[in-house]
Every structure is written in C-alpha cells, then in structure tokens.
Amino acid sequence: MKVPQLSLALGALVVLPALGNARPSPSPTLGRRWAAPSPALSLSKYDQEVFDVAMTINDWAWEPSTGWIESDDDNGHTSSRFTAWYVPGLLYRNGEGDVDKAIWAIKNLIGLQFTNPADNGTAWYWDYKEASDIPSPNADTYPAEIYGSYDPNWSYFIGLQFVQIIEEFESLLPSSLIDAMVDSTYKAARNLMTRVGYDGDNLVTAYSNPTIGRAIVVEWVGNRIGDTNLTMAGEQYAKDIYDLFTADGYNTLGEYNVPTYYGEDVLGLCQWIRHAPANSSLPTYGKYILTKLWEDIAEHYNYDLKNMVGPYDRVYHRNMLIDDNIISIFFWMLLGRDVSPVAPIGTDSAIYDLRQGASFALVGQTLRDTLNQTILDSLVTPVGDVDRLFTRGIRVSLDNDTTRVNTAWVNENVMAGGQQVAELYNRGSQFTPMILHWKSGNTTMPSRPYVSFFQLYATASTINATVTPWHIEVSYPNTTQAGTDVFEYLIGDIPAPYWAAGQTNLPCLDVSISSEGLNGTVELGKYGDFTIQSNNLWMVSYYVNTTYEGTPRMSFEVKYTC
C-alpha cells in the first residue's frame, strides 16, 4: 500500500550527507542538562510496583550465557527490544551485577545494528535486528519484508531507550560505551529520517507512535553531537505531530483511540518533556498533547466496565479485564491496580507488555507532574445516571482535509462507538470501526464484572458506523468497493455462567435488528473458527442482495436486561 508523502519542510537546512558517511564529532556536554540520574527521577508506590514486576519478568527471561532476554516473540529465540527495555531497569536498580549486565546488553544491542556497507541503500541500513539468532534480510534465505524480516520501528524502540539510558544513567557507564551509544543512536536517527511514507514504507505523521519516538531520537542526538540539521529535523517532526493533533481544533492523534499504542505515545511524550534539549519546543508540545490525550482517554473510559469505548483505529485486545493493553500499565501507575483496567499479571499479554514496564516507571513522575487532578479524578468516577455521548474528528494528513468521524456513547452498563471512514484500502484486522461492550454478568468482585462485546469486522474500506444512545447504524456508502457484499460481526467474551445456564441468547442484552438491502441469508460461525490475537470469537455474517442498488445498511436497537 502506498501512502501519500507528508512533506518535511526544514527551511534552509543544508543537505544531509549520504548514509554511510561519518557523522560530526560528538560533543558530550551538549544536551546534558543535569548529572544522571536527574533530580526529578523518583518512583511512586505504584511506579515501584510496575518496576518490580517488570524486572522480575525480565530477570526470569535473562540468559546469563549470552546477555540477551530470551523470547520467541521476535522471529528468533532472543529479543533485541525486550533487552533494550530491560537495561534502564538494571541501571536504576543498580544491584549486584546489574551494571555489568546492562553494559553487556548495550554492547550486544549495538552489535545488532545493520552497519554492513553492502546494506547501504536498503530500508534496514542502520536499523537493528529483531533478534540475535536470525539472518539479515537477504534474497536467498530471508527475503526482505517490512515488519517481517526487518522492522523499521526497532530504530525508534532502541533509540528511545538509548536516549533514556544516557539521560538518566550516564554516570554509571564507561565513556567509551556512551560514545558508542551516541554513535548508534545517530545511525538509528538517520535510518528513521529515511522513512518517508511511500515506496513500501508507511511512516507518515498520522502513524503516531513511531513519529513521536522519531522526533525525540532525532532532535536529542542532533543536539548531543552538535548537528543542527538533525536538531531542526526533530523540531519539524514534532511540529508536524502537534499541528496534525490540533488541526481543526480536534486534539486527536492520527493513530486514534489505540489502547495498546497509546502506551507507546505516553512514553514518547514523557520523554519529549523529560529528555529534550534545552530551548527545545518538544516539552511545550508534549505537555499539551499529553494533557489533551488523557482528557480524551478519560472521556472514553468507562470506570464501571473498566474498558475504553470504541471505535479503535488499532486494537489487539478488546477487553482490558482479560487481556492487557499497554495504556493499562499507566492507569496502574496513576491510580493503583485495584481501581484500574488491568488483566491478571500472569496472562501472556500482560507479561509481554510489562517487559517495558521499567522504562514506563521511570517516566511516571513526569506523567503525574503533567496531568491535573481533574483528569485523575475522572478516571475513578463511575458513569452514574448521566450517559456520555460525544463526537471526534480525526485528521489523517496535513496535506489535505480528509477527516474520519467517530461517535461514541457511554452508559454504566453498555457502551458503543462507530466511525465514518472513506478510504481506498482496508485498515486490517486491528481496525475496529464499530464495537459495543456490555456488562454481561456479575463476578464476586463488583469492580471487575463480566464484560462482553460485539463488533463489526471491517471487510470494506468505506464504512458509515454511527452511534446514538441504545442505537447503532452501519452502512456501506460505496458499493463499488470489494467487501460490501457482506456485514460480518464478531461476538466475544461471553462469560462462563451463561454456558452453565444453557442460554441461547446474549446474556443481559436484547438486540433488535432491521436492515435494507440484505438477502435474508445469515451465516452463523462456530466458536473458535475466527480468532484475533487471543480471542476465540463467533462470526455472524449477513449477506447483501446482489441486485440491490441502494446503500446496504443495518440498524441495531439494544436494551440492557439485567
């Protein structure tokens, strides 16, 4: 898929040297605002809880014979990003052998950077391998595939960690290693700057989490080595993000309502505030975006159901009480586990996300210093008798005024959201253009009820899904597109008591359906025939009449019955 290029207007900058040329000589004092660790680095009770759990998980995964975090998640048996996420925790804990482990891990990470001159000109040159025990991309045994044999986001994952490590713990590491880290971060920044959003790459400003990471990595290392080109490029990246966020007064990220990637956004924005050079615009931009982001999270969050209402631009897990989303870790840090939307720590998804927990914990104070008490109070306030109904616009580019529109409704027992979107390409299985959650039963803990959901599975790329209280409309305005011949819905997380009682309808929810343009064929899938991430789901398909010439649509009237 090709995405239109977003221009990077850098004014009268000189031309950057071609990749492979030497960078400017490092100037170690540039960009250092305080002796590490900074005086502001302190962990609250809840930060410490997250930190301790994260370190336990990573301690268990550390292979003492090789200096890597072992994992099967990144195409090999080790993980470079998990290892990078472990290092700040080792340096903060600074227990017996921790600094030596950190030094070993850092050297390993630098050694995984693609620096072979033969790779110069490829998309992965100066990126990092995903794992130590996999081949480099090559035509014979490991063909080059973005997000397959290489992942360009590794430059920002590891680059962001190197920024945090040097800013907070430089005094604990040998100067020669610091120089090597700065050089590696420079290379990672230059790799990130080659990403332009087309010809096989998809990093446009609306792809929020890596663009936020790119801005601080590029500006920080430019300041560190005295390279004005990079410093100004980082400033421009950040300005583009801020301008897109604030366009038309929407205050929405281009990658919107994403419970997993909001966690990466929060980390990156906290590092804008905490680690940007003196006289940078990033802290000002970062404080504004971070505050407005959490105000929006609070409006989407249903304290009674412990979930965020949809729709979701990207989501892996649709029930925050069963599976982790990274933003859940920040709820925990802000509020404590007992009142937060968290899955049990031992679930696969929680273990996966908590590998990054030490890095998150180290920005906890920055997050708390940025958010006001009104936001924090709203995160622990039940919905009550007054429902919430709101609309959001999401701009997709600074180069045009294309806007997606979300509507959402939040009731104490039921909530739903839908999106109006008109695009050329389907956004894929993570995109959830309409979803309804409801309280489907009580557990022994009133604060953690059973929550179920049903959602539209996007088969088309132009969809009108709108929500009002107790009502949902879904239609396909452009029937020339593929996938408009069927409406497919997924049902998930029906609780155990429902099965024990032998029920045949949705527990606690009545749904009345009306439609236009359907042929009457309804196909009921079997449990587990369709799976997204860890969710085994039912699919229900409604087929459109092939001779219908209007706009096929479905309407849902819902009623809560418990």
C-alpha positions in Angstrom: 0.0 0.0 0.0 1.3 3.4 -0.9 0.6 6.3 1.5 0.9 9.9 0.3 4.1 11.6 1.4 3.9 14.2 4.0 6.4 16.9 3.2 9.2 17.7 5.7 9.7 21.4 5.4 13.0 22.1 7.0 13.6 25.5 5.7 17.1 26.5 4.7 18.9 23.4 6.0 22.0 22.1 4.4 21.8 18.7 2.7 22.5 15.8 4.9 25.4 13.6 4.0 24.6 10.3 2.3 24.1 7.3 4.7 27.5 5.8 5.4 29.4 9.0 5.7 30.9 9.9 9.0 28.8 11.9 11.4 30.0 15.0 13.1 32.3 14.5 16.1 30.4 14.1 19.3 30.2 16.9 21.8 29.3 15.0 25.1 28.4 18.1 27.0 25.7 19.2 24.5 22.2 18.2 25.6 23.2 17.2 29.1 21.1 19.2 31.5 21.9 17.6 34.7 24.2 14.9 36.2 22.5 11.5 35.9 20.3 10.4 37.4 18.3 13.6 37.2 17.0 15.0 40.5 13.4 14.6 39.2 13.8 10.8 38.9 11.6 9.3 41.6 9.2 6.4 41.7 5.8 6.5 43.4 4.4 3.4 45.2 2.6 2.4 42.0 5.6 3.1 39.8 7.6 0.9 42.0 5.1 -1.9 41.8 5.2 -1.8 38.0 9.0 -1.5 38.0 9.4 -4.5 40.4 7.0 -6.8 38.4 8.7 -5.8 35.1 12.2 -6.5 36.5 11.0 -9.9 37.8 9.7 -10.9 34.4 12.9 -9.8 32.7 15.2 -11.3 35.3 13.5 -14.6 34.6 14.0 -14.2 30.9 17.7 -13.1 31.1 20.1 -15.7 29.6 23.3 -15.3 31.6 25.4 -17.2 29.0 24.6 -14.8 26.1 23.5 -11.5 27.6 20.1 -11.4 25.9 16.4 -11.5 27.0 15.1 -14.8 25.7 11.8 -14.6 23.9 10.1 -16.2 20.9 8.1 -13.1 20.0 10.6 -11.5 17.5 11.2 -14.3 15.0 14.1 -15.8 16.9 14.8 -17.0 20.5 16.1 -13.6 21.7 14.6 -10.1 21.5 16.6 -7.0 21.0 13.8 -4.6 22.0 13.0 -6.6 25.2 16.7 -6.5 26.0 16.8 -2.7 25.4 13.7 -2.3 27.7 15.5 -4.3 30.5 18.6 -2.1 30.6 17.1 1.1 32.2 15.7 -1.1 34.9 19.1 -2.7 35.6 20.7 0.7 35.9 18.1 2.2 38.1 18.1 -0.9 40.4 21.9 -0.9 40.4 22.1 -4.1 42.4 24.9 -6.7 42.4 25.9 -7.3 38.9 23.2 -5.1 37.3 25.5 -2.6 35.8 27.7 -5.3 34.3 24.6 -6.9 32.8 23.5 -3.5 31.4 26.9 -2.9 29.8 26.9 -6.4 28.2 23.3 -5.9 26.9 24.1 -2.5 25.4 27.2 -3.8 23.6 25.0 -6.7 22.3 22.4 -4.2 21.0 24.9 -2.0 19.2 26.3 -5.2 17.6 22.9 -5.9 16.1 22.7 -2.7 14.1 22.8 -3.2 10.4 26.1 -1.5 9.5 27.4 -3.7 6.7 28.3 -1.3 3.8 26.6 -3.8 1.5 23.3 -2.9 3.1 23.7 0.8 2.4 20.7 1.9 0.4 18.4 -0.7 1.9 15.4 0.2 4.1 17.1 -1.6 7.1 20.5 0.0 6.9 21.3 1.4 10.4 18.1 -0.3 11.8 18.6 -3.1 14.4 17.9 -6.8 14.0 14.8 -8.0 15.8 16.7 -10.9 17.4 20.3 -12.0 17.6 19.8 -15.5 16.2 18.1 -14.6 12.9 19.8 -13.9 9.5 19.9 -10.4 8.0 17.4 -9.8 5.2 18.7 -11.4 2.0 17.2 -12.7 -1.2 18.2 -16.3 -0.7 17.2 -17.3 2.8 15.3 -14.4 4.5 13.7 -12.1 1.8 13.3 -8.5 2.8 9.8 -7.8 4.1 8.9 -4.7 6.2 7.6 -5.8 9.7 8.8 -9.3 8.7 12.5 -9.9 8.2 13.1 -6.4 9.5 11.1 -3.9 11.5 11.9 -0.2 11.0 10.3 0.7 14.3 13.3 -1.0 16.1 15.3 2.1 15.3 12.9 4.1 17.5 12.4 1.4 20.1 16.1 1.0 20.8 17.0 4.6 20.0 14.4 5.9 22.6 15.9 3.6 25.2 19.4 4.8 24.5 18.2 8.4 25.0 16.6 7.4 28.3 19.7 5.4 29.4 22.2 8.2 28.6 20.0 11.0 30.1 19.3 9.2 33.3 22.4 7.0 33.9 25.3 8.3 32.0 27.5 8.4 35.1 27.2 4.7 35.6 28.6 3.7 32.2 32.1 3.9 30.7 32.6 7.0 28.5 33.7 4.8 25.6 30.3 3.0 25.8 28.5 6.3 25.9 30.3 7.4 22.7 29.3 4.1 21.1 25.7 4.5 22.1 25.6 8.1 20.8 27.0 6.9 17.5 24.5 4.1 17.3 21.6 6.5 18.2 22.8 8.8 15.4 22.7 5.9 12.9 19.2 5.0 14.2 18.1 8.6 13.8 19.4 8.7 10.2 17.6 5.5 9.5 14.3 7.0 10.8 14.8 10.0 8.7 14.9 7.9 5.5 11.3 6.9 6.3 9.0 9.0 4.1 5.7 7.1 3.9 5.7 5.6 0.4 7.5 3.1 -1.8 6.9 0.3 0.8 7.2 2.5 3.9 4.2 3.7 5.9 5.7 6.3 8.4 3.5 9.3 7.9 2.7 11.9 10.6 -0.6 10.1 11.3 1.3 7.0 12.3 1.6 8.4 15.8 3.7 6.2 18.0 6.8 5.9 15.8 6.6 9.5 14.7 6.6 10.6 18.3 9.6 8.4 19.0 11.4 9.6 15.9 11.1 13.3 16.9 12.9 13.0 20.2 15.5 10.5 19.0 16.4 12.7 16.0 16.4 16.0 18.0 18.2 14.6 21.0 21.1 13.0 19.1 21.4 16.1 16.8 21.8 18.3 19.9 24.2 15.8 21.5 26.6 15.8 18.6 26.1 19.4 17.5 24.3 18.6 14.2 21.9 21.4 13.6 20.3 19.6 10.7 19.1 16.8 12.9 18.0 19.1 15.7 15.9 21.1 13.3 14.5 18.0 11.7 13.4 16.7 15.1 11.8 20.1 15.8 9.9 19.8 12.5 8.8 16.3 13.1 7.4 17.4 16.5 5.7 20.4 15.0 4.0 18.3 12.3 2.7 16.0 15.1 1.4 18.9 17.1 -0.1 20.6 14.0 -1.9 17.4 13.0 -3.1 16.9 16.6 -4.5 20.4 16.9 -5.8 20.6 13.3 -9.4 22.0 13.2 -9.4 22.1 17.0 -9.8 18.3 17.2 -6.9 17.5 19.6 -6.7 13.9 18.3 -3.7 11.8 17.2 -3.8 10.3 13.7 -3.5 6.9 15.2 -6.6 7.3 17.4 -8.1 5.5 20.3 -5.5 2.8 20.4 -5.3 1.3 23.9 -2.0 -0.5 23.2 -0.2 2.2 21.2 -1.4 5.0 23.5 1.1 3.5 25.9 4.0 4.0 23.5 2.7 7.5 22.8 2.7 8.3 26.5 6.3 7.1 26.9 7.4 9.1 23.9 5.7 12.3 25.0 7.0 11.9 28.5 10.5 11.7 27.0 9.7 14.8 24.9 9.1 16.6 28.2 11.9 15.0 30.2 14.8 14.4 27.8 14.5 17.1 25.1 17.4 19.5 24.9 17.3 23.0 26.5 15.4 25.5 24.3 13.5 22.7 22.5 9.9 23.1 21.6 9.2 19.4 22.4 8.4 19.9 26.1 5.8 22.5 25.3 4.2 20.4 22.6 4.5 17.3 24.7 2.7 18.7 27.7 -0.2 20.0 25.6 -0.6 16.7 23.7 -0.2 14.5 26.8 -2.8 16.5 28.8 -5.3 16.6 26.0 -4.7 12.9 25.2 -5.5 11.9 28.8 -8.6 14.2 28.9 -9.8 12.2 25.9 -8.9 8.9 27.4 -10.9 9.8 30.5 -13.9 10.6 28.3 -13.6 7.3 26.5 -13.0 5.3 29.7 -16.0 3.6 31.4 -15.0 3.1 35.1 -17.9 0.7 35.6 -16.9 -1.6 32.8 -13.1 -1.0 33.2 -12.8 -0.5 29.5 -12.4 2.2 26.9 -15.3 2.7 24.4 -14.5 2.2 20.7 -14.2 2.5 17.8 -10.5 1.7 17.7 -8.0 2.5 14.9 -5.9 -0.3 16.1 -6.6 -2.8 18.9 -5.2 -6.2 19.9 -7.4 -6.9 22.9 -11.0 -5.8 23.2 -11.5 -6.4 26.9 -9.0 -4.8 29.3 -10.0 -7.0 32.2 -9.0 -10.2 30.3 -6.0 -9.1 28.2 -3.5 -6.3 28.7 -3.3 -3.1 26.7 -0.2 -1.0 27.3 -2.2 2.0 28.5 -3.5 -0.2 31.3 0.0 -0.1 32.8 -0.1 3.7 33.0 -3.6 3.5 34.7 -1.9 1.3 37.3 0.9 3.8 37.8 -1.5 6.7 38.2 -4.3 5.0 40.2 -3.1 1.7 41.6 -4.1 -1.8 40.4 -7.2 -2.2 42.5 -9.1 0.5 40.6 -7.5 0.2 37.2 -8.5 -1.7 34.0 -5.9 -4.4 34.3 -5.6 -8.0 33.4 -4.0 -10.6 35.7 -0.2 -10.2 35.6 0.3 -13.8 34.6 -1.6 -13.5 31.3 0.6 -13.7 28.2 -0.4 -10.2 27.1 0.4 -8.7 30.5 3.8 -10.4 30.6 4.5 -9.2 27.1 3.6 -5.5 27.8 5.3 -5.4 31.2 8.6 -6.2 29.7 8.7 -2.5 29.0 7.5 -1.6 32.5 10.8 -0.4 33.9 11.0 2.3 31.2 7.4 3.3 31.9 8.0 3.5 35.6 10.9 5.9 35.1 8.7 8.5 33.4 5.9 8.1 35.9 6.7 11.2 37.8 6.8 13.2 34.6 3.4 11.9 33.7 1.9 12.8 37.1 3.5 16.3 37.0 1.8 16.9 33.7 -1.7 15.7 34.4 -4.1 17.7 36.6 -6.2 16.3 39.4 -9.4 16.7 37.4 -8.2 14.2 34.9 -7.1 11.7 37.6 -10.4 12.1 39.4 -12.4 11.4 36.2 -10.6 8.1 35.8 -12.1 6.8 39.1 -15.6 8.3 38.7 -18.5 5.9 37.8 -20.6 6.9 34.8 -23.7 7.2 37.0 -27.1 8.3 35.7 -25.8 10.7 33.1 -24.7 9.0 29.9 -21.9 10.5 27.7 -22.4 11.0 24.0 -19.6 12.6 22.0 -18.1 13.0 18.5 -14.5 13.2 17.5 -12.8 14.3 14.2 -9.5 12.6 13.2 -7.4 14.3 10.5 -5.3 11.9 8.5 -2.8 14.4 6.9 -1.6 17.9 6.9 -1.6 17.9 3.1 -5.4 17.5 2.8 -8.5 18.0 4.9 -9.6 14.3 4.9 -11.3 13.6 8.2 -12.6 10.5 9.9 -15.5 11.0 12.3 -16.1 8.9 15.5 -19.3 8.9 17.6 -19.3 7.2 21.0 -21.9 6.6 23.7 -21.1 5.6 27.3 -23.7 4.2 29.7 -22.9 2.5 33.0 -23.8 -0.9 31.6 -23.5 -0.6 27.9 -21.2 1.5 25.6 -20.6 1.7 21.9 -18.6 3.6 19.3 -18.6 3.8 15.5 -16.5 5.5 12.8 -17.3 7.1 9.4 -14.4 6.4 7.1 -13.9 6.6 3.4 -10.5 5.2 2.2 -9.1 3.2 -0.7 -7.6 0.4 1.4 -8.9 -1.7 4.3 -7.1 -1.0 7.5 -6.9 -4.6 8.5 -7.9 -6.8 11.5 -6.8 -4.4 14.2 -9.2 -1.7 12.9 -12.5 -1.9 14.7 -14.9 0.6 13.1 -17.8 -0.3 15.4 -17.9 -2.1 18.7 -20.4 -2.4 21.6 -19.4 -3.6 25.1 -21.8 -4.5 27.8 -21.9 -5.8 31.3 -22.9 -9.4 30.8 -22.9 -10.6 34.4 -21.6 -10.2 37.9 -18.5 -11.7 39.4 -17.5 -12.0 43.1 -15.9 -8.5 42.7 -18.3 -5.7 41.7 -15.3 -3.7 40.4 -14.5 -6.4 37.9 -17.7 -7.5 36.1 -18.1 -9.8 33.2 -17.8 -7.7 30.0 -18.7 -9.0 26.5 -18.6 -7.3 23.1 -19.7 -7.5 19.6 -18.0 -5.6 16.7 -18.2 -5.0 13.0 -15.3 -6.8 11.3 -14.2 -4.4 8.5 -14.5 -6.1 5.1 -14.7 -2.7 3.2 -12.8 0.5 3.5 -15.7 2.9 3.2 -18.0 2.5 6.2 -20.5 4.7 8.0 -20.9 3.4 11.6 -22.7 5.9 13.9 -23.9 5.6 17.4 -26.6 7.3 19.5 -27.9 6.1 22.9 -29.2 2.5 22.5 -28.9 2.6 18.7 -26.2 1.7 16.1 -26.3 2.3 12.3 -23.9 0.6 9.9 -23.9 1.1 6.2 -21.7 0.8 3.1 -22.0 4.1 1.1 -19.6 2.9 -1.7 -20.8 -0.4 -3.0 -18.2 -0.3 -5.8 -15.6 -1.4 -3.2 -14.8 -5.1 -2.5 -16.2 -6.4 0.7 -19.5 -4.5 0.6 -21.5 -7.7 -0.2 -21.5 -8.8 3.5 -21.7 -7.4 7.0 -19.5 -9.5 9.3 -19.8 -9.3 13.1 -17.7 -10.9 15.9 -19.0 -11.8 19.3 -16.6 -12.3 22.2 -16.0 -12.9 25.9 -19.4 -14.5 26.8 -19.0 -15.5 30.4 -19.0 -18.9 31.9 -22.3 -18.7 33.9 -24.1 -18.1 30.5 -23.0 -21.6 29.4 -23.8 -23.2 32.7 -27.4 -21.9 32.4 -27.8 -23.3 28.9 -28.9 -19.9 27.5 -29.1 -19.3 23.8 -29.3 -15.5 23.5 -26.8 -12.8 24.5 -26.7 -12.5 28.3 -28.2 -9.3 29.7 -28.6 -7.7 26.2 -31.5 -7.7 23.8 -30.7 -6.7 20.2 -33.3 -5.9 17.6 -32.0 -5.7 14.0 -33.5 -4.0 11.0 -31.9 -3.7 7.6 -32.0 -2.5 4.0 -30.7 -4.4 1.0 -30.0 -7.8 2.6 -31.0 -11.1 1.0 -32.0 -12.8 4.3 -29.0 -15.2 4.4 -27.4 -15.3 7.8 -24.4 -17.4 8.4 -23.5 -18.4 12.0 -19.9 -19.4 12.6 -18.7 -21.9 15.1 -16.8 -20.9 18.2 -13.1 -20.5 17.5 -13.5 -20.6 13.7 -12.3 -17.0 13.8 -9.5 -15.8 16.1 -8.0 -12.3 16.7 -4.9 -12.4 19.0 -6.0 -14.5 22.0 -9.8 -14.1 21.3 -11.7 -17.1 20.0 -14.8 -15.5 18.5 -18.1 -16.2 16.9 -18.7 -14.7 13.5 -22.2 -13.8 12.3 -22.5 -12.8 8.6 -25.4 -11.0 6.9 -25.3 -11.0 3.1 -26.3 -8.2 0.8 -28.7 -8.8 -2.1 -26.6 -8.8 -5.3 -29.3 -6.9 -7.2 -29.8 -4.2 -4.6 -28.8 -0.8 -6.0 -29.1 1.4 -2.8 -26.9 1.7 0.2 -27.0 -1.5 2.3 -27.4 -0.8 5.9 -28.1 -2.4 9.3 -29.7 -0.9 12.4 -29.4 -2.2 15.9 -31.6 -1.3 18.8 -30.2 -2.6 22.1 -31.7 -2.9 25.5 -30.0 -3.9 28.7 -31.9 -6.6 30.6 -30.1 -7.3 33.8 
